[in-house]
Amino acid sequence: MRPLTDQHPKPLLPVAGKPLIEWHLEKLAAAGLREVVINLGWLGAQIPAALGDGSRLGLRLRYSDEGWPALETGGGIFRALPLLGEAPFLLVNGDVWTDYDFAALRARGLVAGELAHLLLVPNPPQHPGGDFSLRDGRVGEGEPRLTYSGIALLHPQLFAGCADGAFPLAPLLRRAMAQGRVSGALHTGQWADIGTPERLAAISA
């Protein structure tokens, strides 16, 4: 995303005149969520400076500072677990944009024994091979593959045995898939991974 991210973290880049992260936060508030933990990495201090405590958005915002280099998705979530508590939580990557209604995930929750419920999307041009399969509501390693959207319900027990530091989320998900403990759903509406300035411009348009 350089040079756009030379001066600002990706979640604060504008999408149609509004910071990317505010699109998420407004939708989370509309879905009835009130407490949000935001992981901070590159130029992270700018995010609490812009969003404050979240009261203007109808939310209570707390922040987990990963420092830089960041801790990858798994390590960042593990660092934030003391703020997240012991109940399942909704995860939204800060570098995607979607029209998905988060109320659907909040209403579903996790079924007893599940460690994760993933929202999958059709494979975008930049990721034609996909990530995981979806069959009868279960996520696995089969074919055909769909793309993980960066949106999920996760249980803190998914991170059992982990230690503080940088590590990816995917191996933990695959371990849980092998145990039959990951469900999923397909979203066919709008979704984009804001990974290049061109994709950011396309979404803004």
C-alpha positions as CSV (number, residue, x, y, z in Angstrom):
1,M,0.0,0.0,0.0
2,R,3.0,2.3,-0.1
3,P,3.2,5.3,-0.5
4,L,-0.3,5.6,1.0
5,T,0.8,3.9,4.3
6,D,4.1,5.9,4.6
7,Q,2.2,8.5,6.7
8,H,-0.9,6.6,7.9
9,P,-1.8,3.1,9.0
10,K,-4.0,1.2,6.6
11,P,-7.2,1.2,8.8
12,L,-7.2,5.1,8.6
13,L,-7.0,5.3,4.8
14,P,-10.2,6.9,3.4
15,V,-12.8,4.8,1.6
16,A,-15.3,7.2,0.0
17,G,-14.2,9.9,2.4
18,K,-14.4,7.8,5.6
19,P,-11.6,5.9,7.3
20,L,-11.7,2.2,6.5
21,I,-12.0,1.3,10.1
22,E,-15.0,3.5,10.7
23,W,-17.0,1.5,8.1
24,H,-16.4,-1.5,10.3
25,L,-17.1,0.2,13.6
26,E,-20.4,1.8,12.4
27,K,-21.6,-1.6,11.2
28,L,-20.5,-3.3,14.4
29,A,-22.5,-0.7,16.4
30,A,-25.5,-1.1,14.2
31,A,-25.3,-4.9,14.8
32,G,-25.6,-4.3,18.5
33,L,-22.0,-4.7,19.6
34,R,-20.7,-2.3,22.1
35,E,-17.2,-3.3,23.1
36,V,-14.4,-3.5,20.5
37,V,-10.7,-4.2,20.9
38,I,-8.4,-2.8,18.2
39,N,-4.9,-4.1,17.6
40,L,-2.3,-1.5,16.9
41,G,0.7,-2.0,14.7
42,W,2.4,0.3,12.1
43,L,1.8,4.0,13.1
44,G,-0.7,2.6,15.6
45,A,-0.8,5.7,17.8
46,Q,-2.7,7.5,15.1
47,I,-5.7,5.2,15.5
48,P,-6.7,6.0,19.2
49,A,-5.9,9.6,18.4
50,A,-8.5,9.5,15.6
51,L,-11.1,7.3,17.3
52,G,-10.7,8.1,21.0
53,D,-12.8,5.9,23.3
54,G,-15.4,5.2,20.7
55,S,-18.2,7.1,22.4
56,R,-19.1,9.2,19.3
57,L,-19.7,5.9,17.5
58,G,-21.7,4.3,20.3
59,L,-18.9,1.9,21.2
60,R,-16.4,1.4,24.0
61,L,-13.0,1.1,22.3
62,R,-9.9,-0.5,23.9
63,Y,-6.5,-0.9,22.3
64,S,-3.9,-3.7,22.2
65,D,-0.5,-2.4,21.1
66,E,1.5,-5.0,19.1
67,G,4.4,-2.6,18.5
68,W,6.3,-3.0,15.2
69,P,7.0,-5.3,13.6
70,A,3.4,-6.5,14.2
71,L,2.6,-9.9,15.6
72,E,0.7,-11.4,12.6
73,T,-2.9,-12.2,13.0
74,G,-2.5,-15.1,15.5
75,G,0.0,-13.4,17.7
76,G,-2.0,-10.1,17.7
77,I,-5.2,-11.9,18.8
78,F,-3.3,-13.8,21.5
79,R,-1.8,-10.6,22.9
80,A,-5.3,-9.1,23.0
81,L,-7.0,-12.1,24.8
82,P,-6.8,-10.5,28.3
83,L,-9.0,-7.7,26.9
84,L,-11.3,-10.0,25.0
85,G,-12.2,-12.3,27.9
86,E,-13.2,-15.9,27.9
87,A,-16.3,-15.8,25.6
88,P,-16.3,-16.2,21.8
89,F,-15.6,-12.9,19.9
90,L,-16.1,-11.5,16.5
91,L,-12.9,-10.9,14.5
92,V,-12.7,-8.4,11.6
93,N,-9.5,-7.8,9.8
94,G,-8.7,-4.1,9.5
95,D,-7.7,-4.3,5.8
96,V,-11.0,-5.5,4.3
97,W,-14.2,-3.8,3.2
98,T,-17.6,-5.5,3.0
99,D,-21.3,-4.9,3.0
100,Y,-21.8,-8.0,5.3
101,D,-24.3,-7.6,8.2
102,F,-22.3,-8.5,11.3
103,A,-25.6,-9.0,13.1
104,A,-25.9,-12.4,11.4
105,L,-22.6,-13.6,13.1
106,R,-23.6,-12.1,16.4
107,A,-26.9,-13.9,16.3
108,R,-25.4,-17.2,15.3
109,G,-22.7,-17.5,17.9
110,L,-20.6,-20.7,18.2
111,V,-22.2,-24.1,18.6
112,A,-21.0,-26.1,21.5
113,G,-17.6,-27.6,20.7
114,E,-16.8,-25.2,17.9
115,L,-13.6,-23.2,18.0
116,A,-14.3,-21.0,14.9
117,H,-16.9,-20.0,12.4
118,L,-15.4,-18.5,9.3
119,L,-17.0,-16.2,6.7
120,L,-15.8,-17.3,3.2
121,V,-16.1,-15.4,-0.1
122,P,-15.7,-16.3,-3.8
123,N,-12.0,-16.2,-4.8
124,P,-11.0,-12.7,-5.9
125,P,-8.7,-12.3,-8.9
126,Q,-5.6,-11.8,-6.8
127,H,-6.2,-15.0,-4.8
128,P,-7.6,-17.5,-7.3
129,G,-6.6,-20.6,-5.4
130,G,-8.6,-19.8,-2.3
131,D,-7.9,-21.0,1.2
132,F,-10.4,-23.5,2.5
133,S,-13.4,-25.7,1.4
134,L,-17.0,-25.3,2.6
135,R,-19.2,-28.4,2.6
136,D,-22.4,-28.8,4.5
137,G,-21.5,-25.9,6.8
138,R,-18.1,-27.3,7.7
139,V,-14.8,-25.7,6.7
140,G,-11.9,-28.0,5.7
141,E,-9.0,-28.6,3.4
142,G,-10.9,-30.1,0.4
143,E,-11.8,-28.7,-3.0
144,P,-13.1,-26.5,-4.4
145,R,-11.6,-23.8,-2.3
146,L,-13.0,-20.4,-1.2
147,T,-11.2,-17.4,0.3
148,Y,-11.3,-16.6,4.0
149,S,-12.7,-13.1,4.3
150,G,-10.9,-12.1,7.5
151,I,-14.2,-12.1,9.3
152,A,-14.9,-14.9,11.9
153,L,-16.2,-15.9,15.2
154,L,-13.4,-17.3,17.3
155,H,-13.2,-19.0,20.7
156,P,-10.3,-18.1,23.0
157,Q,-9.6,-21.9,23.4
158,L,-8.4,-21.9,19.8
159,F,-5.2,-20.3,21.2
160,A,-4.6,-22.9,23.9
161,G,-0.9,-23.7,24.2
162,C,0.2,-20.5,22.3
163,A,2.8,-18.1,23.7
164,D,3.3,-14.4,23.2
165,G,5.0,-13.5,20.0
166,A,4.4,-13.4,16.2
167,F,2.6,-16.3,14.6
168,P,-0.1,-16.7,11.9
169,L,-3.7,-17.7,12.6
170,A,-4.1,-20.3,9.7
171,P,-2.2,-23.2,11.4
172,L,-4.5,-22.9,14.5
173,L,-7.6,-22.9,12.2
174,R,-6.2,-26.0,10.3
175,R,-5.6,-27.8,13.6
176,A,-9.2,-27.1,14.6
177,M,-10.5,-28.1,11.2
178,A,-8.8,-31.5,11.5
179,Q,-10.8,-31.9,14.7
180,G,-14.1,-31.0,13.0
181,R,-14.5,-27.9,15.1
182,V,-14.7,-25.2,12.4
183,S,-17.9,-24.2,10.7
184,G,-18.5,-21.6,8.0
185,A,-20.8,-19.7,5.7
186,L,-20.5,-18.1,2.2
187,H,-20.9,-14.4,1.7
188,T,-21.7,-13.5,-1.9
189,G,-22.2,-9.8,-1.4
190,Q,-19.5,-7.1,-1.6
191,W,-16.1,-7.8,-0.1
192,A,-12.6,-6.6,-1.0
193,D,-9.2,-7.0,0.4
194,I,-7.7,-3.5,0.4
195,G,-4.2,-4.6,-0.5
196,T,-3.2,-2.1,-3.2
197,P,-3.9,1.6,-3.9
198,E,-5.8,0.5,-7.0
199,R,-8.2,-1.7,-5.0
200,L,-8.7,1.1,-2.5
201,A,-9.6,3.5,-5.3
202,A,-12.0,0.9,-6.8
203,I,-13.8,0.4,-3.5
204,S,-14.0,4.2,-3.0
205,A,-15.5,4.6,-6.4
